[in-house]
Amino acid sequence: MPRLYLIRHGKPAASWGGHDDDPGLDETGRAQALAARDILLALPEAERPKRVVSSPLARCRETALPTAEALGVELEIDPAVGEIPTPAALAAADRPAWLREAFQGRWQDIKGDLDYDAWRRSVAQSLRARGDTAVFSHFVAVNAVLSHLQGDDRVVGFRPDHASITVLETDGEALTLIEKGREASTGVL
C-alpha cells in the first residue's frame, strides 16, 4: 500500500507568537530539514516518497526543499496542508492567545468564523490520494489528521517535534496510521 510521510516543519527562526508571521528556519531547523531528508532517502526504494508537497509557509517550504532536491522532483505547494486559518476578525497580535485557547479544547469548540472540525477533516481528506508522498506541514495540521484518524476530538492529542515524521498508508480512499513521529520532549510548541 502506498506510504505517506507527514512531516512537521523544522524549527523556525521566530516563534508562532512572534512578530514575523512567516518565518523561515533557524540554524537548528535547517539541520532538522537535512536530517528529515536523510531519513526519507534511507528508506527502501519501494517506500521512498516520489512527490514532495509543502504548506505555502516559508518554514515548511524550507524544510521540504532539501528532500525535493535530493529526489529530483519539483516542490509542490498546497494550501490544503497549511496552517490552521485564523478567524478573519482576529488581529495578528491576538493569534497566539487564540491558539493557546484552541489547544486546550476540542475541534468543534474552537471560536471563529470557520467550522474547524470540518477543516480538520478536509486536511485528512487532502492526503487520501497522495500515496508515495512526503507532506511538510504544521503542528496543528498533523494533530488535525491524527485526531481525525483516531476519533479523538481534542485539538492537541500529539506533540510532534520539529521535523518529526509520521507514517501513514493510503489506498486512495482511506488513511491508516502506521507510526507516529517523534514527540516533542517539552511542552513548548
Secondary structure, 3 states (H helix, E strand, C coil): CCEEEEEECCCECCCCCCCCCCCCECHHHHHHHHHHHHHHHCCCHHHCCCEEEECCCHHHHHHHHHHHHHHCCCEEECHHHCCCCCCCCCCHHHHHHHHHHHHCCEHHHCCCCCCHHHHHHHHHHHHCCCCCEEEEECHHHHHHHHHHHHCCCECCCCCECCCCEEEEEECCCCEEEEECCCECCCCCC
